[in-house]
Amino acid sequence: MTNELTYTRNGDYLIPNLTIQETDQPIGKYGRMRQKYLQEHRPILWNRLILSEKLYPHLLEIDQAAESRLEQMMPELAKAAGATEALKASDPMKWVGLMNTCKAQAEEVILHELIMN
């Protein structure tokens, strides 16, 4: 299936007839972060993805990859930080602090690997 662009004449200009793909899956946090990054820092890629109607699938793919990467990294980071179930039972506030630190570290990696790449 080829997506051939059609145009509408408006005076001396040809305006592309753009459509947005409808889907049931919402874009999550990381997809929206990628969208904002593309708009602000990579406008040529942003326009190319819009015109080829590949923006939404791209954002969904980034969001799913980021979520998967976060789920993979969190147990490893928590183990390295010493955020165990025993600590959770004995000192819940310290455990929460360690888990928040681990999540911030994981999100920083995701930001550099997937969002701003």
C-alpha positions in Angstrom: 0.0 0.0 0.0 1.6 3.3 -1.1 0.5 6.5 0.5 0.4 9.0 -2.4 -0.2 12.5 -1.3 -3.0 14.4 -2.9 -3.2 18.2 -3.0 -5.8 20.9 -3.0 -5.2 24.1 -4.9 -5.6 27.2 -2.7 -4.9 30.2 -4.9 -1.4 29.8 -6.3 -0.5 27.2 -3.6 -0.9 23.4 -3.5 -1.8 22.3 0.0 -1.3 18.6 0.9 -4.4 16.7 2.1 -3.0 15.2 5.3 -4.9 12.6 7.4 -4.2 11.3 10.8 -4.3 7.6 11.4 -6.9 6.5 13.9 -5.9 3.9 16.4 -7.1 2.7 19.8 -3.7 2.8 21.5 -2.9 6.1 23.3 0.6 7.5 23.3 2.2 7.3 26.7 4.6 9.5 28.6 7.7 8.6 26.6 6.0 8.9 23.2 4.9 12.4 24.1 8.4 13.2 25.2 9.7 12.0 21.9 7.1 14.0 20.1 8.1 17.2 21.9 11.8 16.5 21.2 11.1 16.0 17.5 9.0 19.2 17.2 11.6 21.3 19.0 14.9 19.9 17.9 14.4 17.8 14.7 11.8 19.6 12.6 12.9 18.1 9.3 12.4 14.5 10.7 9.2 15.7 12.4 7.8 16.9 9.0 9.0 13.8 7.2 7.2 11.5 9.7 4.0 13.6 9.5 4.0 13.6 5.7 4.6 9.9 5.4 2.0 9.2 8.1 4.5 7.4 10.2 4.6 9.7 13.2 2.0 7.9 15.3 3.5 4.4 14.8 7.0 5.9 15.5 5.8 7.4 18.8 4.0 4.2 19.8 7.1 2.2 19.1 9.3 4.6 21.1 6.8 4.5 24.0 6.6 0.7 24.1 10.4 0.4 23.8 10.9 2.9 26.7 8.4 1.1 28.9 10.0 -2.2 28.2 13.5 -0.8 28.9 12.2 0.7 32.2 10.7 -2.6 33.3 14.0 -4.4 32.5 16.2 -1.9 34.3 14.3 -1.3 37.5 14.9 -4.7 39.2 18.6 -4.5 38.3 19.0 -0.9 39.7 16.9 -1.7 42.8 19.1 -4.7 43.6 22.3 -2.7 43.1 20.9 0.1 45.3 19.9 -2.4 48.1 16.2 -1.7 47.8 15.1 -5.1 49.1 11.8 -6.4 50.4 13.4 -6.6 53.9 14.2 -2.9 53.7 10.7 -2.1 52.5 9.3 -3.8 55.6 11.8 -2.2 58.1 12.3 1.3 56.6 9.6 2.1 54.0 10.7 5.7 53.6 14.3 4.8 52.8 13.0 2.1 50.4 10.8 4.7 48.6 13.7 7.1 48.3 16.0 4.4 46.8 13.3 3.3 44.3 12.7 6.9 43.3 16.5 7.3 42.7 16.5 4.1 40.7 13.6 5.3 38.5 15.3 8.6 37.9 18.5 6.8 36.8 16.5 4.5 34.5 14.6 7.4 33.0 17.8 9.3 32.4 19.2 6.4 30.4 15.9 6.0 28.5 16.0 9.8 27.7 19.4 9.5 26.1 19.0 6.2 24.4 15.5 6.5 23.0 14.0 10.0 23.3 16.9 12.2 22.2 18.4 9.9 19.7 
